[in-house]
Amino acid sequence: MEITKSENIRNISITGHGGSGKTTLAEGILFASGVINRFGKVEEGNTVSDYHKDEIEKQISINSSLMNTLWKGSDGSFKKINIIDTPGFMDFVGEVKSALRVSDTTLIMVDAFKGVEVGTEASFMITNEYENNVIFLVNKLDADNADFEKTVSVIQESFGSRVAVVQFPVNPGNNFDAVVDVIRMKLLRFKSDGKGEYTEEDIPQALQAKASEYHQKFVEVVAEEDEELLNKFFEEGANLTDEEIDFGLKKGMRERKLFPVFCTSAAKNIGTRDLLDFISNYTESPMDKPAEIGHSPNSDEPIEIPPKLDAEPVMFIFKTISEKNIGELSFFRVYSGKVKAGMDMINEANGKTERLSQLYSMNGKDRKEMSEVVCGDIGAVVKLKDSHTNNTLSSKNFPVVLPEINFPKPNITMAIHAKNKGDDDKIASALHSLHEEDPTFLVAFNPETSQTVISGQGEIHLATILNRMKSKYNFEVDVTNPKIPYRETIRSKVEDIEYKHKKQSGGRGQFGHVHIKIEPQERGKGFEFVNAIVGGVIPGRFVPAVEKGLIETLNSGVLIGCKVIDVKVTLFDGSYHNVDSDEISFKIAGSQAFKKGFKEANPVILEPIYDVEIVFPEEFMGSVSGDISSRRGRIQGMDVYGKLQKITCQMPLSEMNDYSTKLRSITQGRGYYDRKFSHYEDVPKDVESKIIADYEKEREQE
């Protein structure tokens, strides 16, 4: 494949809410530019980017997909445009974050009827984090209910006055085929053959006033990017030269002070070619970007990585997938120098050497071999041994680590166990592979509850992962809510608990006799054992056995099988038998004495309480706060969070199993939350009784 110069590369991602037309737009770009000769459709399962089995079945994007094409710019040179099509559902937001990490420009698709949705807002928030250029595409203008003006108004209301209309539709609705370009002040009329071709016409008299008004507003936004231009604008109105408009437009986009708005019908491939012209001529190349700021592998000392072709090679892996017959495929962007097939590089996360065997340019699942990948370009490499998503590979002469993708924390957790005995180890390996492909999917074994726990971004996310495990690895699992790690403790002191373990069954018997005192400790002090034996009533060699019996009981619990915390036990008396006493006898005696005394010492169950921050639009305040109360939550504060509301509260973990799903339901998908462990506190007595009853019922069934 021909090597493209770094300054002729454009890296774009396509984002937006689910169903806004992202995959169809990507397909249209490839069709218009000649990469494919047939326009695939999502509903037919034959698009380039949605090629995975689960995407075809569900007719939604689940994975981000890398594509590329060539497009001739106004300077006569061909631009290589790398395109990353991203999912729109919030369950797969990790894919969006990884795509925007390596993109310079983001196309945010907005449905011309539905307007700004949760996926629109989420995409824009991520562009803030990575400082991407932003272009808004008002899509589905061929729909009967399309409303361009209202949609633009909502975009401007949501994202500010920097939103500037570049085009407006002439005839939105079923017959949509023309837009007015307010930069060129021309009408673009599109052909109906789906190839995206158009002709330029003069703007009809009836649209002149509207076009002039939009042109005036656009030039004003452009002029604001430069003091000289702004002075000229106020003196001469909208009479800026083409060169001045180009300068202000490029500067405004690069500084995120200008977000152009384009008109499209992805389904009819209308607006694709002029969009490609704009991307080629106005958006940033990797060489226009400021230096990346990394750090030394062994310290936080900042290191600049300027985008230079003749520098030491540095590449960042932003995505990993596992494909049949290929193995692991790592997607990367080169931030400095160039990488070649056969080159050895160092993974700065673990110090291991990786050989870049085969390099590829990707179009969905189709690969074309590349001899080298230059600074700013995006490619894929197969069969790296010890490198995965978020790893930086660099040369031996320039050790550096690039900033990692900050993946969102999980907000739903489930417990799984194998349906077939003996599959546990194989399932663990499969889950690890699925985590490498999707870092927002987490796996852990909880030794306290003896459960394998999986976490993710939502029910759809986890269901997709488990379905993929079944189809790819042929493993099935049962799914349950994870056990809550309750704690047990006491509130009263018991001065003397006696227990005598005596067993005779022929031959040598068992004998252990103890007197203990138990009392509560301050929260967080843990377990304390005091040996107060005097006069050798229990030989010293048996005292550790008593303590061991106590510790085992603390770990296994008394009321509901959960850890006992914050108790002090004093061993102060007892007796022994010269022949029958041994360590096991005193271990049993200590354990049984503790169980007996624990039940007399006003025992209580403690539950984990989490600090929760919930962000949502103001109109859902009543529903959100009411739901918090129904979950025994306590609201601690309310605040404004940009244009959203934020509630800070505390909530029991036991009430949060379905919270992610419920929050999305009551906020129309626009609410999200974060949580972290705070402390343990007493369970209300009515809840405690139910927990104990459920535990005893479970034991009976076992």
Secondary structure, 3 states (H helix, E strand, C coil): CCCCCHHHEEEEEEEECCCCCHHHHHHHHHHHCCCCCCCCCHHHCCCCCCCCHHHHHHCCCCCCEEEEEEEECCCCCEEEEEEEECCCCHHHHHHHHHHHHHCCEEEEEEECCCECCHHHHHHHHHHHHHCCEEEEEEECCCCCCCCHHHHHHHHHHHHCCCEEECEEECCCCCCCCEEEECCCCEEEEECCCCCCCEEEECCCHHHHHHHHHHHHHHHHHHHCCCHHHHHHHHHHCCCCCHHHHHHHHHHHHHCCCCEEEEECEHHHCECHHHHHHHHHHHCCCHHHCCCEEEECCCCCCEEEECCCCCCCCEEEEEEEEEECCCEEEEEEEEEECEEECCCEEEECCCCEEEECCCEEEEECCEEEEECEEECCCEEEEECCCCCCCCCEEECCCCCCECCCCCCCCCCEEEEEEECCCCCHHHHHHHHHHHHHHCCCCEEEEECCCCEEEEEECCHHHHHHHHHHHHHHHCCCEEEECCCCCCEEEECCCEEEEEEEEEECCCCCCEEEEEEEEEEECCCCCCCEEEECCCCCCCCHHHHHHHHHHHHHHHHHCCCCCCCECCEEEEEEEEECCCCCCCHHHHHHHHHHHHHHHHHHCCEEEEEEEEEEEEEECHHHHHHHHHHHHHCCCEEEEEEEECCEEEEEEEEEHHHCCCHHHHHHHHCCCCCEEEEEEEEEEECCHHHHHHHHHHHHHHHHHC
